[in-house]
Amino acid sequence: MNFDSKCVHAGQAPDPTTGAIIPPIYQTATYVLPAVGKDRGFDYTRSSNPTRQALEENLAALENGRYGVCYASGMAAVDAVMKLLKSGDHVVCSDDVYGGVARYFNQVLTAYGLEFTYVDSTEAHHVANAIRPQTRLIWLETPSNPLIKITDIAAVAKVGKDAGIPVGVDSTFATPMFLRPLELGADLVMHSTTKYLSGHNQLIGGAVVVNQPALYERLKFIQKTIGAVNSPFDAWLTLLGLKTLHLRMLRHHQSGLRIAQFLEAHSKVARVHYPGLASHPQHAIAKREMSGYGGMLSCELTGGIPAGKRLMNSVQLCQLAESLGSVETMITHPATMTHADVPTKERNARGVTDGLVRLSVGVEDADDIEQDLAQALEKC
Ligand SMILES: *Cc1c(COP(=O)(O)O)cnc(C)c1O
């Protein structure tokens, strides 16, 4: 089956008892066993649930992977991956990661004896140079948040392979429509299904997809032992969203490129970060490893923080909100919103300046999005 057909059908056959075309929401905690020591593949919903299983199979198929494991949030999915490690282990991590991921690593996991080194992973040799004898995981985020930096996954996967260290990729911004990290040699791919995969700002969820049976068994064990699972209803809503993933992503990509070009040409905008622009420092890598550039971009206004504030308070169609990847266009100010926890000096050093604005371009009419930004930029 090709990708678009997988979005609609993978993991979901008509219900055998009724023919229902949409899989039922198996809203149940437990399952009656036919006899002692026998089950029908399900015993307790923390361990497995038919609706969640359909979602796990769908996501595995979309990533061209073998196994999917779903969680209550993207952060719970990251947590499950980190539970593969133990005290004393070291992780090499992309420096421009989602704010919540850095907060979890630095403010929770360091207290459990894990160590982290942040590197600019856009150059694979930075990753290689940070490897220590205790390094047990390389964690990438590409495209990254909020600077939309692109990592050459195949190059870093080779570094990992040579050193015997697994490579995980947070692929939330790209989705399997545009980037499939497992095909490029990564060992794990992770998503916040809250974003493009469910696509309508209707839930919080996460997933990991892997190929290796031993890795899958361990993640499944962690999932059932800890229980940070998504509800059957949320799994069902995610499956509904996924049915149009290919259609939505195409529009996010088309409008994303158009808005990026509009902003790049605007006098009030100093710089635009979008992998589809020739001016993007990793445009060549993006062109090679991705089949589309998606709807995420960030830009720096010439007027710094006051201009950023005026822009965000002046938009009408674009929604001032701390999320991304939905049908609505959303605008964020990383310095005061997603990255407020990062000390100012460190933020600036990493390029997350006060004038940086992040945009998640939705699927409204692109003329309307452009006009809204144009009228708001007039005031900056
Ligand atoms: C949102 C997000 C997360 C965290 O996911 P939640 O579903 O909010 O827990 C992790 N990584 C990236 C890139 C994200 O955008």
The ligand as a Gaussian input file, in Angstrom:
#p B3LYP/6-31G(d) Opt

LIG

0 1
 C        4.802000      19.077000      21.503000
 C        6.130000      18.451000      21.318000
 C        6.627000      17.516000      22.244000
 C        5.871000      17.149000      23.493000
 O        4.648000      16.531000      23.180000
 P        3.332000      16.636000      24.118000
 O        2.351000      15.857000      23.332000
 O        3.009000      18.087000      24.258000
 O        3.685000      16.008000      25.421000
 C        7.866000      16.962000      21.995000
 N        8.586000      17.297000      20.905000
 C        8.139000      18.195000      19.999000
 C        8.981000      18.528000      18.821000
 C        6.893000      18.801000      20.169000
 O        6.461000      19.694000      19.277000

